[in-house]
Amino acid sequence: MKFAVLDFETTGTQSVGEIIQVGLAIIEEDRSISRVYGSYVKPGTPIPPFITGLTGITDSDVQDAPELDEMMMELVPLLDDVVLVGHNVAFDFHFLQNALDRCGYLPFQGRILDTIDFLKICFPSLTTYQLGAVSAHFGLTHERPHQADSDALATALVLLKCLEELYSLPLLTIQRLNELFADEDSDLAWYFDGLLHEREMETFQPEGELTFYRQLALAAGDWTELMPPREEGTGNPLQNITFKEYMEEVTVRLKETLPQYESREAQEIMIHEVMTALESDKHLLIEAGTGTGKSLGYLLPAIYHSVRSGQKVMVSTHTINLQDQLRERDIPLLTNVVPFPFKAAVFKGRGHYLCLRKFEHKINKKEFASPREEALTAAQMIVWLTQTQSGDDEELNLNGRGGDFWETVASDTDSCLGRSCPWFRKCYYHRAKHEAGIADVVVTNHSKLFADVKAGHQLLPAYEHLVIDEAHHLEDIAGKHLGMQMKYFTVAHTLTRLYKDSKSGQLPVLRQTLQSSGSEQAAEWSGVIDRIYPDLLTVKESWDALSDKLFALLPERSDAAAGEAGQLVTRLLPGAQPKGWEEIAALENTLNLSLSEIIRRGDKMLSEMRESESQSSSDSLVTDIGGLFKDLASIREQVRFFMNLNDENIVYWMEGSGNYRGKSLQLYAVPVDVSAQLKELFFDKKKSIVLTSATLSVDKSFQFMIDNLGLGEAAEQGRLMTALLPSPFKYREQALLVIPRDFPSVKGSVGDARFVDKLVHSLAEAAVATQGRMLVLFTSYKMLRQVYDPLKEALATQDITVLGQGVEGGSRSKLIRRFQDSAASVLLGTSSFWEGVDIPGEALTCLAIVRLPFQPPNHPLAEAKAELLQAQKKNPFMKLSVPQAVIRFKQGFGRLVRTAQDRGIVIVYDTRVIESYYGKYFLYSLPGPKMEHMLTDQMVPRIAEWLEDGSVS
């Protein structure tokens, strides 16, 4: 098989562009690259500046280049008898056919393959398929990205990497891949068919360290063989070792492992505070700013305490991100530096683990909603099984509709066969659960922590000591879990998984299985299923109608108080039903009755099936359908709970987006005050809970957190320790905060023309002074939109790109990656960019805060909390709005200085920090940067001068 890897650079998109450069790399049958052909092509139109910016190709490069037909005379002979390959090949193929047609050649008739498909299948864990990033990942030299000959060569090298991978996979995996694509009339199917024939001829087959079971090749063996970290009967490795001795040994080893490691005062204090809290059964609130190294600050004492006392320590993070970072970075480091064997396990929510039984069933039956896409996702996963130990979906790059596919094969409680499942000993969820069971320290997340409490502590292993990282989110997450939230799609997905049409869905599949068995009982059950179908349609119709009617209650307003684009919000008050509620309640009643009828009939049928002997072929189906019926029952309860609107301590509200109407509906019912529940569920029950975050104090006091998290009683009884760690950075030298004191102010979330004009002008000047590398934080999406276009225009001549959240498309992490990769750019972000964004070093020099981050006061939860405070004769603004905004402001400020080498500037355009009586709380809560206020005109010269000083010293 001979491959020709093609790449064109063009002046624009498929329909209107012209070719300006071609690159072609030929791969011979022995997988060597025999030649790389490249040529500029003279287009009939000038090259747009955007394309020159991307490719570096200018009009002068192409003015003496061959015309299209001259180039084609050289290219066409090279395409004889080859398989055409490209990176996103449809693009290049379109241009090729066009050029062949224009120059009077016959269209290309050969096979076409796409390296993106190969990358997805062979390397399912790559985080991006962008050619430059992939080349860098494999350490391939890709000298001039976006130049056709260099791109063609890089693509050829990537293809070879994929082929090498395919030849190292076990034959069984190749057979499974071939089966997946066998029904398709596609070139990918043709390729895998050929590959299989070729691989079957080989006498020697690679097997590696894999386990073969039920026609799948797995990297993970049986979890029942996993041993505890220390053998029984060997005594406790910490029996006669004090904490001080342990830390001395660890520090020596840390310095050996990480030559740049230096002990930091703040980290040492943290280690001792956490240890004291764990040993003396106290709770601890500890604020540890950026750069403290807080993961080691709590993991080192947690490991010592757990191994010494034989009691597990649970660690909970807010984001899966941080959980993965602990697993990939901190735990391996500690495994090297702790002088005895210990085990730290990561344990996530059940839906993060693959259910092998469901997956096997799905690929054997080929139950694919969209065959081409889902076959590709299944192929990714078949290869991933030969690589993964954990079966955790975070390892997979499931783009596009892959998430829907995952939902149908993820592990869940209701459809688990437990010990009677043929996959039980290989099960990824039970492996994670078993690992958590034998571990000393278990890392979980806030969501799982609360799910465990709600499930009567059935999910996590028992624990008395808990460390909560990113603890400033605890109250929010508690509200979400102790209350309810439901999306339109929660219901819609469950219904379509049961029954989509007469062929697809779990019930139709079960009915087909029954019909082929031909027994009398089977005919009876088929009848039951036929009677359930119309009820399911009624439920779907009632739910659609109910969602539309509820959505219609959302006010048609588009002010941006609700942070993000087009979000609409409305609160429903207990005991005060809105107009037209009777009609809505009647719909809910129909929904409730139909659901009850389905569940009654369905459960009866399933329990008869479980009792009958003959139904072994549909065991797993019966289990899955039983699980879906349980989901329906919980939906029925939750919708009823929401519609009752009868609990004074609960805030009921709805959110939706103007673009997707009823399909975007979300229902919330959240306790106004979770402090009593947190106290009862956690602080009263557990021996010691350590809460840490970079932002827990307001104006050097922890009172706000103590009140909101229910720690008041522990504080009175002397069971609460608090610690504010000194910052490891020299903020006076590393950060300058400037406030333009004559800057115009804003009412509401939209700026008037004068404000926007001044802001754009000032941001543009500052961006030039800091050479881009600037993050601008907004509190309203609407204002971000107002600034985006004029700022982009103002900076276009300076070669500074402007990226806007929600304007560009793409996820938050993609935007951040683009920001880091481009030499000079300004990133505009709203709420989700205020925290968790880590951009160390040169990429970020200037942070601009447009408005103080007060939460929109009309958000239902904020409103209800304010009412509660008023009822207690407290001032909601000072007790709630200001502290929340200060914590968010500190989070935002924390984006700037990430390492001891970082230097940067913060501009606060909101003059309330110096004019209002509460402004001082914002400034005093920061870790001591140099602060100056001045006239707007003096700002840029001062910034330039300060940056200059830093580069001299």
N, C-alpha and C positions, 0 to 999 in steps of 0.2 A: 504494500500500500504506500503510495507516494503522496505526500501532503504538500499543498502550496498555501502558505499562510499569507493572507492579503491584508493590507491596510491602506486606506486612502485618507489624506487630509483634504478637506473641502471647504468651500466658502460659506456653507450654510447647511440647512437641514435637507432631508431627502428630496423633497419636491422641487426645491429651487436652487440647490447648490451646484457649484462646479468643482471639478477635481483640481487641486493645486499641487498635489504630490502623491506619488504612489510608492509603496514598499511591498516587496514580495520575497518571502524566504521559502526555499525549497527543502523539504525534509525527505531524504531517500528512504528506501525500504529498510536499510540497516539502522535507521533512526539517526543518521548524521545529517547536519545541515550542509548541503552542497553549495548553495550560493544565496546571496542576498542581493536582489535587484532593487535599485531605487532611482527615482527620477522626479525632478520638478515638472510640472505641467503648466503651460501658459493658459490662464483662464480668460474668458471673454469679458469678465467684469473685475473692478478693483477688489482687493481683499478687505473685508470689513475689519475695523480696529480690534473688535472682540476676538476674531480669529487670529490676528497677528499676536495679540496678547497671549492667547492660549498656546499657539504653535511656534511663535517666534518667526514665522514666515512672512516676509514683507513683499510689497509689489516689486521692489528691485530684484528680489531673489528670483522671481518668475518671469521677468520681462524678456530674457533671452532663452527661456526654457523651450523645449519642443512643444508643438501643439498636440492636442489630444490624439489625433490620428497617427502622428509619428510615434508617440509613446505606445499606442495600442499595437503597432506593428511589432514592437519588441516584446510586449507583454503577452499577446495572444499565444505565440508558440509555447510559452512557459506553462500555459494552462492546459496543455494537452495531456489527457489521461491522468489527472490528479484529483485528489479529494480536496475541495476548497475549504480552508479554515479561516475563521476570523474571530476577533474578540468582540462579541455583539455583532455577529456576522451579517445579520439582516441589513444593517446599515451599508456595509461595504458591498454586499451582493447587489443591492438596489442600484448603487452607482455603477457597478460593473455592467449590469444588464443594460443600463441606460447608455453607457459608453459603447458597448458592443453594437447596440442598435444604431446609435448615431454614426458609427464608423462603418456600417454595412456588414458586420459579422453576424453569424447565427448566435442565438442566445446560448449561455453556458448550460449544458445539460447534466453536468456531473453531480456527484454527491457533495453536500455542504454540511460542515460541522461547526459548532460554536464552542470556543474554549470556555465560555462562562458555564455552559452545561457541564463540561468536564470538571471544572473547578468545583462546582457545587457537589457533584457526585464524589469526586476523589478526596476533596478536602472540606468536608461538611462544616468544619469549625472555623474556617476563615471568617474574619469579621467583615471583610469587604472584598468585592471582586474587581475593584478598580485596578487597572493594569499596573500602574506605577507602584501602588501599595503591595500588590501581589508579588511583583518582581523583587521589591525590597524584602518582603517576608521570606522569599526563597533565597535571598542573597544573590540574585541574578543581576548582572550589570545591565542597566537600562539607561544608556547615556543621555539620550535626548528625548524625553517623553514628549508625546504629541508631534514627533517628526515621523513620517510614515515608515522609512526604512528601519529606524531604531525600534518603532512600535512593532513592526512585523517580526523583527528578530526576537524581541522580548516575548511576543505572543508565541513564537515557535518554541522558545525555551520553556515557556510555561506549559505548552502542549506536551513537550517531552517529559516534563516533570510529572504530568498527569498520567502519561502512558506508563512511565516507570512505576507509578503507584498501582495502576491497574494490573501490571504484570506481577506485582508483589502480593496481590490479594489472593486469598485461597480460592480454589476452583469453585467451591460451593457458592461463594459470594458472587462470582461472575455468572454462575448459572441462575442465581436468583435475580440478578440485574437483567439478564437476558429475558427471563420470563416476564418481568415487569413491562418491558417495552415490546414484547413479542406481538401484541395485537395491533400495535401502531404501524401505520405505513409511513415510517419516518426514517431519515438517514441515521438518526441515533440508534434506532432499532436495528438497522442494517449493520451498523458498526459493531454493536454488542454481539450480534449473531456471528459475525466474522471472528471477533475476538474469542468467543467461546470455542468455535471450531479449532482455532489456532491453539488455544490453551489446552484443549482436550488431547491434542497430539503429543503434548510434552510428557516425558516420562517422569520428570521430577516436578513435584508440586509444592510450592511454599505453604507452610502451615503456621509458622511462627509459634507463639505461645497461646494459641486460641483454643477455645472450647467449642466443640460442634454439638449442637443439640437441636432436635426437631427441625432440621434443614436450615438452621441459621448459624453463622460463625460469630462467636462472642469473645470479646477481650476479657470480660469479667467471669470469674469462676463461681463456685457456690459460696454464698456468704456464710453458710453454716461452718465453713472452714476457717473463718477469720478468728484469730486468737486475741485475748485481752492483751494490753500493752506489756504487762509484767506477769510472769508465771506465778501461779499460786505457790505458797510455801517458801518464797524467796525472801520474805520479810519486807518491811517498808524501807525503800531506799533513803527516806528522809528521817528515819527513826531518831538518829542522834545529830541531825544537822540543823542548825538554827537558820532562820530566814537570812540573817546577815551573811553567814558562810555560803549559803546557796547563791545569794546575789553576787558575792565576790567571785565565785567560780564562773557564774554566767557572764559577768563583765569581762573577765579575762578571755573567755571564748568568743564573746562578741567582737572584741578588738582583733582577735586572730581571723575571724570570718570576714569582718568588714573593716578593712584597714582605715576607712575614713570615719569610723564610729568614734564619737566622743560623748562622754556621759554629760547629760544636760541636767541642770539643777531642777528644772520643772519636772522632768521625767522621774528623777529620783524621789522628789516629794510625792509625786503621784503614786509611785510604786509603794511607798510606805503608808500613805493614807489608805490606799485600797486594801493593803494587807491588814492594817489595824481594823478597818471596818469588818472585813471577813472574819478575823479572829475574835473580835469582841462582840459579834452579832449586832452590829449597828448598821443603820443606813447612811449613805454618803452622797452628798451632792458635790460634784467636783467639776469646776470649769477649767478646761485645758485648751488653750488657744492653738491655732495652727502652729505646727512645728514642734509640738511637745513630744510627739511620738506616742500618742495615747494608746494605740493598740498594744504596744509592748507594755505600756504603763499599767494596763489592767490584766493582760494575759500572763505576765510573769508571776504576779502574786496569785492569780487564779490557779495556775498550774501547781504552784507550791502548796497552796491551801488544799486543793483537791486531792493531790497525791498523799499529802501528810495525813489528812483526816479521813481519806477514803470516801469523801462526799463530793458528788458532782457539782461543778459550777456551770451555770447556764450563762451564755453571753448572747444578747439580742441586739441586732442592728436594725436600722430603719429600712435600708435599701439592700436589695439582692447584690447590688454592686459592691458594697462594702463587705458583704459576706464572701463574695468571690475573691475580693482583694485579700481578706484574711486567709482564705484557703490557699491562694496562689503565692502570696508573698510572705506574710508574717508567720504562718504556721510552719512552712518548710524551714524558715530561718531558725525558729525556736527549736525545731527538731534537732538542728545541728548544735545549738548552744546550751540546751538544758542537759545537765550531766547525767541524766538517767532516762530510760524509755518512758514516754507518756503518749497518750492519744488525744488529739483534738478532732472532733468530727463536725462536719457541717450538715445541718438537717433543715431542709426547706419544707414548704407546704407540699402536700401530696401531689398536686397537679403539675409539679415540676419534674416528676419522674415518669419515664415511659412504662406503660403496662405492656409487657411482652406478649401476653395472651391476646390482648386486643389488636396489637400490631400484627401478630402472626395471622389472626383471623382476617384482618383487613387486606393484607397483601395476598393471602391465598384466594380470597373471594374477589379480589380487585374491586372493592366497594369504593370507587373513586367518584367524587362529585364532579371534578373537571379532570378527565383522564390525563391529558398531557402534563398539566401542572402537578397533579397529585402523584403521578408515576415518578416524576422527577424528585419530589419530596421523599417518597418512599425509598427511592434509590439512594438519596443522601443518607437516609437513616440506616439502610442495610449496611452501607460502608462504615457509618459511624459506630455501629455495634461492634465492629472489629477494632475500634479504637477506645471506646469509652469504658471507664470503670464505674462511673456513677449513674449513667442514664439520665443525666440532668439536662433539661432543655436549654439551659443557658449556654451549653457548649455548642449548640447548633445555630447556624445562621439560617433561620427559616424566614425568607423574605416573602413578600407578596401574600398569597393565601395560605402560606405554610402554617400560620397560627391556627386556622380553622381545622387543618388536618391534625395538628397536634392535639386539639381538644378531643378528637375522637379516639385517640390512642393513649391519652394520659391516664395515669393511675387515679382511681378514686375509691373512696370507702365503700360506696353503695354497690359497686359492681365487682368487689374483690372476692375471689373464691377462697382466699386464705390458704390454709394448708392443703386444700383439695385441688389447688391449681397446679397443672403440670409444670408451670414455670416458677413455682414458689421459691425453690432454692436459688433460682437465678434472679429473682425479682429485685429490681433496683430500689423500690421504695422500702422493701423489707430489709435490704442490705443497709440502706441509710439508717433505718430504725435500729437495726442490730448494732451498727457502728456507734450510734448515739448511746445505745445501752451499755456498751463496754468502754466508752470514752471517759476521760477525766474531765474534759471541758467540751461542752457542746455549743456550737455557734448556730443560732437560729435567727429569725427576724420577728419584729414586733407583731406582724400579722399572725404568724404561727403561734406566738406566745398567747394571744387572745383567743385564737381558735381552740387552743388546748384548754384554756379556762372554760370556754363555752362547752367543750366536749367532755367536761368532768375529768380533766387531766388524763385522757386516754391517749393523747398524741405524743407528748414529750415524756422522756424518762423523768422520774421524780427528782426534784431539786429543792434545796433550801437557800442556796446562794445564787444571786442573779446580778449580772452586770448589764446595764442598759446603755448602749452607746447611742449617739445622736438623740439624746433623751428629750431634746426640746420638741420632738414630734410625738412624744408618748401620748399626750392628751388627745390630739387629733385622731390618732390611730385607735385609741381606746373608744372614742365616740363612735367611729365608723363600725367597730366590731361589736360594741355593746348595744348599738342601735341596729338599724338595717339600711342597706342601700340596694337598689335593684335597677338594672338597666332594661330597656326595651328588649335588647337581644338576649338577656339571660333567659327570658321566656321563649322568644322566637327560636333560638338555637336548640333548646330542649325539645320543642315540638318537632322541628325538622329532623332531629336525630331519631325520633320515634317514627315519624311518617312524613316523607317529603312528597312522594307520589306512589302509585301502585308498585313501582319497582324499587325505589330506594328509601332507606330508613330501616330501623331495626325490626319493626313489626312486619312490614312486607317480606323481609328476609326470613323471618321466623315462619310466616305463612307459607312461603315456598318450601321450606324444609318440611313442614307438616304435610303439605300436599303430596310430597314425594314418598311419605311413609305409608300413606293410604289406610291407616287404621281408623276405626270408628271414632275413637276419642279425638284423633287428629282432625277429623272432619268437624267435630263439635267445636274444637278450639278455633279452627279456621273461621267458623261462624261467629264466635265471640270477637275475634279480631275484626271481622267485617263490620260488626256493630260498633266497635270502638272508633273506626275511621271517621264516621260523620260527627261524632262527639269531638274528636280532635280538631276537625275543621271548624266546629262551633267555637271551640276555645280560641283557635287562631283568630277567627273573625271578631270575637268579643274582645280579645286582647288588643287587636289593631284598633278597634273602635274606641276602646277605653283609653288607649294611649293617645289617640288623636283628640279625644274630648278633653283629657287632662292637659295635653299640650296647648289646647285652645285657651286654657285658663292663664297661660303664661302671658304677661303683658307684652305687647308688640313694641318693645323699645330696643334701641340699639345703643344706649349710652354704654360706655365701656366699664362701668363700675364693676361688672363681673369679670375683672381681669382679662380673660382671653377673648379671642375673636368670637363675636356673635353669640356668646352664651347668654341665655335668658334664665332668670331665676324668679320664683315666687314662693312665698311662705303661706302655709295653710295653718290657721289658728284652731286649736282644740275648741270644740263647741261652737265654732262660728263657720258653718259651711258656706262656701261661695255659691253664687247664683247658679241654678241648673244642676245642683249636686244630686237631686233625686234621680235624674235621668242617668247620671254617671254611676250612682249607687246601684241602680237597676242592672246596668251592664255588668258591674262587678258581681252581682248576685248570679246572673246567668253563667258567668265565668266560673264562679265558685261551685255551682250545682253541676255543671258539665264536668269539671275537674273531679269532683267527688265521685260521679258516676263512672268515669274512666278508671279511677284508682280502684274503686270497689270491684268492678268487673275484671280489671287487669290482674289485681292481686289474687283474686279467687282462682283465675285461670292459671297463673304462675305457680300457685301453691299446689294445684292439682298436678301440674307438670312435674314439679319437683318430687312429688310422691310416686309418680308412675315410673316404672323401671326403664321403659323403652326409649326414653328421650335423650340418650347420652349425646347424640350428635348436636343437640341444640343447648347443652348445658350452659355454655358460656354466653349464648344469646339470652337465655332466660335470666341469667345473672345481670347482664347489661340492661335489659329492659326493666328488670326489677329496680335497678339503680335509677333509671330515668323516671319511673313512677314515684320513687321517693323524692326526686327533685321536684316533680309536679306537686307533691303534697306540701313541700316546703314553700313553693311559690304561692300556693293557695293560702297558706297561713300568713305569709308576709304581706301579700296584697291586702288581705282582710285587715291585718294589723294597721297598715297604712291608712286604709279607707275609714277605719273607725274614728280616727282623729280624737281620741278621748283621753290622752294622758297629758296632764298639765306640765309634767317634768320633761316632756319630749318636744323637740322642735321638728315640725314636719315641713319639708319643702320639696320643690321639684326644680329640675334644671333641664334645659334643652337647648338645641342650637337652631337658629333660624333657618339654616341651610337644609337640615335633614328632618325638620319637623318632628312628628310623632316617633319616628325611628330613633331619635336622639334622646328620647325621654329618660330621665333618671329620677327615681323616687328616693328620698332620704327621710329617715326618722332617727334622730340622734339625741341622746340625753343632753340636757342643757349643761349639767354639771357632772363630770365623771369622778370628781375627787373622792366622793364617798365610796364609790365602787372600787376605785384603785386602792383606797385604804383597806377596804375589807378583803379584796381579792389578793392583794400583794403585800402591802406594808404591814398588815397585822399578821399575815400568815407566814411570811418568809423570815428567816433569821437575819439575812443581810442583803440589802439591795444597793448597788452602787449605780448612781445615775451620772453619766458624763456627757459632755458636749462642749463645743467651742463657745456656745452661747447659752448660758443658764442664768447669768446675773444681770440685773438692771441697776445701773449706777452703783455697782459694787455690792448689791444686796441680792439675796436669794429669795426674798419674801414672796415675789410673784409666783415662782415655781412651787414653793412650799404650800401656798394657798391652793393653787390650781391642781396639784397632783395629790392632795390629801395627806400631806406630811406634817400638818400642824401638831397632831397629838404626839407623834414620834419626837418632834422637836421639844415639846413641853416635858416629855418624860426623859429627855436626855439621850434618846436613842438615835439622834440625827447628827452626823458630823457634816461640816461644810468646808470646802477649800477652794480658794481662788488662786490658781497657779500663776506665778510670774511668767511673763512672755519670754520665750527664748530669743526673740528678735530685738534688735536695737531700733525700735520704731522711730525715734527722733531722727535717726540718720537715714532710715530706709523709706519713710513715707512722709509725704507732705500733703496736708489737706487744705485746700483753698476754697473760700466761699466768696463769690462775687456779691458784695453786699447791696449793690444797687440793681440787682436783677429783678425783672418784673415778676409778680406773683400770679398764681393761677387760682381760679375758683373751680371746683369740680374736677372732672377727669379729662376735660378737653381744653387745650390751650387756645387762646385767641390768636389772631394773626400776628400781633406784635410779639407776643411771647414766643410763638413758633419761629418767627423770623430771627429774633435775637438768639434763640437757642441753637438754631441751625448754624448761624454765623459763628457763634462762640465754639460750638463743637467742631466745626470745620477748621477753625484756626488752631484749636488745641490739637486736633488730629494731625495737622501738618507739623506742629512743634514736636509731637511724640512719634512721628513717622507711622501713623496708624497705630496698631497694637493697642487698641482702645476698646473697652467694654462699656456700653452705655445701658444703665438699668432704668427701665420705666416702670411705673406702677399701673399704667393702663395701656392696653393694646391699641386703643384708639389714638393716643398721643404718639405711640411708636409709628403708626401708619402716617400720621401728619408729618413726621420728621423724615421718614425714610426717603421719599423721592427727592425733596429739595436737597437733602444732605448728599445723596448719591450724585446729584448734578454738581453740587459745589466741589466735590472731591474728585470728579471724573478726570479733570485736567492734571491732578496731582498724582495719578496712578495709585490712588488709595481705594480699595474695594469697600463697599458697604454691604454687610450681610444683615438681614432682618429676620427675626424669629417669626414664623407664620407667614412671611411674605415670600420667602425663598422656597418653601416646601422642604421636605427632609426632616429627619428627627433632630432632637437637641444635640445628640452626640455627633451627628454628621456635621451640623453647623459648627460645633466647637472644633472638630477636626479640620474643617475648611479654614477656620480662623487661625488655627495653629500652623497650618501648612502654607498660608499665603503670607508673603513678606510684610505687606502693609495692608491691614484691613481694620475696619471698625465694625464691631458686632453689636447690634441693638437687641436687647432681650427684655422680656417681662418676667412675671412672677417666678417661673421655674429656674431662671438664671441667677436668682439672688443667692442660691446656695447649691452646694454639691458640685460646682464647676471648678475643676482643678486645672489651672493653666499656669504652671510654674515658668520662671525664667523670662527670657526676652519677649515671648509672644504677647505678654500683657504689661504695658507700662503705665497705662492711664485708665482709671475707673471713674466714670461720670455717673453721679446719682442725680436724676432729674427731679424726683420728688421724694419726700420721706415716705417710707413704705407703710403707710397706714392701711389697714384692711378696709375695703369698702364698708361703711357703717351700715349699709342697707342689706348686707348679706344676712340671711335668716339666722344663722347660728350666732353671728356677732350681735344681732339685734336682741335675740333672746337672752344672751349672756348679760347684755347691758340692762335689760329689764330686771333680771334677777338681782344685779348689783344695786340698782335703784331701790328695789324692794328692801334691800338690806341697808338702805341709807348710805350707800357708798357712791363715789363718783366714778361712773363707768369709763370716762375718758382717761382719768389718771390711773385707775386700777386695771384697765383692760387695754384700751386702744394704745396708750403710750408704751406700756411695757412690751406689748406684742410688736409694735413698730420698731422699738429699740432693738429687740432681739433680731428682727429681720435686717435692720440697718447694720448691726454687727456682722451678720452673716454675709451681707453684701460687701462690707469693708474687707472681710476675710478673704475675698477673691484675690486681693491685690498682692499681698506679700505671702508667698508660699514657701520660700526658702530663705536661709540667712544671706543669700547673695542678691535676692530680689530688691529692686528699688522702684518706687513708683509714686504716682500722684493720684489723689482723689479730689474730684471737683464736686462740691455739693451745690446744686443750683437752687436749692430750696432755702430761701433766706429765713424761714421760720426757726432754723437751728440757732440763729443769733438774735432774732427779734422776739420770739415768744418765751413765755415763762417756763415752758417745758423743754425748750430747745437744749438746755444744758444737759438733760438726761441722755440725749443722743451723744453729745460730744464727750461727756465725762465717762460714758460707758466704753469708749474706744480704748485700745491698749497704748495710748500715749504717742500718737504721731505728732509731728510739728503742725500746728494749726495757724493759719493766717487768713484774715479777710481783707478784701481790697476792692477797688472798683473793677468792673468787668474788663475795661481796657488794659488794666495793669496785669491781668492774670497771665496772658500768654508769655510776655517777656519774663515774668517771674518763674514760670514753669521751665522755660528754656534755660534760664540761669541756673535753676536748681538741678536740672538734669546735667548740665555742663559741669557744675561743681562735683557731682557724683562721679563723673567719668574721669575727672582729674585726680581725685584723691586716691 
